[in-house]
Amino acid sequence: GIAGARAAGMRVIGFTGAGHSYPGHADALTEAGAETVIRRWAELNGTLAALSEWSEDA
């Protein structure tokens, strides 16, 4: 999960668009270490582009 990915130095995007999602799920994912959270797969490409820009700015 998130902890393993972060421990490996990976960036994490949380996803709350599935049936297992619940109120407060996005907050829980962020608190667990997700850098950002999306609700729809259609948001993934834009989010990846934004993460790439954030990396270049760092």
Rosetta constraint file for C-alpha pairs under 8 A:
AtomPair CA 1 CA 5 HARMONIC 6.33 0.50
AtomPair CA 2 CA 6 HARMONIC 6.09 0.50
AtomPair CA 2 CA 12 HARMONIC 6.62 0.50
AtomPair CA 2 CA 29 HARMONIC 7.98 0.50
AtomPair CA 2 CA 32 HARMONIC 6.61 0.50
AtomPair CA 2 CA 33 HARMONIC 6.30 0.50
AtomPair CA 2 CA 34 HARMONIC 6.61 0.50
AtomPair CA 3 CA 7 HARMONIC 6.03 0.50
AtomPair CA 3 CA 32 HARMONIC 7.05 0.50
AtomPair CA 3 CA 33 HARMONIC 6.99 0.50
AtomPair CA 4 CA 8 HARMONIC 6.24 0.50
AtomPair CA 5 CA 9 HARMONIC 6.46 0.50
AtomPair CA 5 CA 10 HARMONIC 5.12 0.50
AtomPair CA 5 CA 11 HARMONIC 7.07 0.50
AtomPair CA 5 CA 12 HARMONIC 6.98 0.50
AtomPair CA 6 CA 10 HARMONIC 5.13 0.50
AtomPair CA 6 CA 11 HARMONIC 6.44 0.50
AtomPair CA 6 CA 12 HARMONIC 7.21 0.50
AtomPair CA 6 CA 33 HARMONIC 7.18 0.50
AtomPair CA 11 CA 34 HARMONIC 7.36 0.50
AtomPair CA 11 CA 35 HARMONIC 6.65 0.50
AtomPair CA 12 CA 33 HARMONIC 7.28 0.50
AtomPair CA 12 CA 34 HARMONIC 4.75 0.50
AtomPair CA 12 CA 35 HARMONIC 5.56 0.50
AtomPair CA 12 CA 36 HARMONIC 7.19 0.50
AtomPair CA 13 CA 34 HARMONIC 5.49 0.50
AtomPair CA 13 CA 35 HARMONIC 5.92 0.50
AtomPair CA 13 CA 36 HARMONIC 5.21 0.50
AtomPair CA 13 CA 37 HARMONIC 5.44 0.50
AtomPair CA 13 CA 38 HARMONIC 7.15 0.50
AtomPair CA 14 CA 26 HARMONIC 7.24 0.50
AtomPair CA 14 CA 29 HARMONIC 6.04 0.50
AtomPair CA 14 CA 30 HARMONIC 7.53 0.50
AtomPair CA 14 CA 34 HARMONIC 5.65 0.50
AtomPair CA 14 CA 35 HARMONIC 7.64 0.50
AtomPair CA 14 CA 36 HARMONIC 6.17 0.50
AtomPair CA 14 CA 37 HARMONIC 4.28 0.50
AtomPair CA 14 CA 38 HARMONIC 6.17 0.50
AtomPair CA 15 CA 26 HARMONIC 7.71 0.50
AtomPair CA 15 CA 37 HARMONIC 5.60 0.50
AtomPair CA 15 CA 38 HARMONIC 5.06 0.50
AtomPair CA 15 CA 39 HARMONIC 5.73 0.50
AtomPair CA 15 CA 40 HARMONIC 7.51 0.50
AtomPair CA 16 CA 20 HARMONIC 7.91 0.50
AtomPair CA 16 CA 21 HARMONIC 5.33 0.50
AtomPair CA 16 CA 22 HARMONIC 7.98 0.50
AtomPair CA 16 CA 25 HARMONIC 6.76 0.50
AtomPair CA 16 CA 26 HARMONIC 6.49 0.50
AtomPair CA 16 CA 37 HARMONIC 7.21 0.50
AtomPair CA 16 CA 38 HARMONIC 6.37 0.50
AtomPair CA 16 CA 39 HARMONIC 4.90 0.50
AtomPair CA 16 CA 40 HARMONIC 7.66 0.50
AtomPair CA 17 CA 21 HARMONIC 6.69 0.50
AtomPair CA 17 CA 38 HARMONIC 7.47 0.50
AtomPair CA 17 CA 39 HARMONIC 4.47 0.50
AtomPair CA 17 CA 40 HARMONIC 5.52 0.50
AtomPair CA 17 CA 41 HARMONIC 7.81 0.50
AtomPair CA 21 CA 25 HARMONIC 6.05 0.50
AtomPair CA 24 CA 28 HARMONIC 6.28 0.50
AtomPair CA 25 CA 29 HARMONIC 6.19 0.50
AtomPair CA 26 CA 30 HARMONIC 6.21 0.50
AtomPair CA 26 CA 37 HARMONIC 6.16 0.50
AtomPair CA 27 CA 31 HARMONIC 6.04 0.50
AtomPair CA 28 CA 32 HARMONIC 6.08 0.50
AtomPair CA 29 CA 33 HARMONIC 6.45 0.50
AtomPair CA 29 CA 34 HARMONIC 5.52 0.50
AtomPair CA 29 CA 37 HARMONIC 7.41 0.50
AtomPair CA 30 CA 34 HARMONIC 4.58 0.50
AtomPair CA 30 CA 35 HARMONIC 6.40 0.50
AtomPair CA 30 CA 36 HARMONIC 6.64 0.50
AtomPair CA 30 CA 37 HARMONIC 7.26 0.50
AtomPair CA 38 CA 43 HARMONIC 6.38 0.50
AtomPair CA 38 CA 44 HARMONIC 7.19 0.50
AtomPair CA 39 CA 43 HARMONIC 7.43 0.50
AtomPair CA 40 CA 44 HARMONIC 7.44 0.50
AtomPair CA 43 CA 47 HARMONIC 6.15 0.50
AtomPair CA 44 CA 48 HARMONIC 6.06 0.50
AtomPair CA 45 CA 49 HARMONIC 6.22 0.50
AtomPair CA 46 CA 50 HARMONIC 6.16 0.50
AtomPair CA 47 CA 51 HARMONIC 6.11 0.50
AtomPair CA 48 CA 52 HARMONIC 6.15 0.50
AtomPair CA 49 CA 53 HARMONIC 6.36 0.50
AtomPair CA 50 CA 54 HARMONIC 6.14 0.50
AtomPair CA 51 CA 55 HARMONIC 6.16 0.50
AtomPair CA 52 CA 56 HARMONIC 6.39 0.50
AtomPair CA 53 CA 57 HARMONIC 6.23 0.50
AtomPair CA 54 CA 58 HARMONIC 6.32 0.50
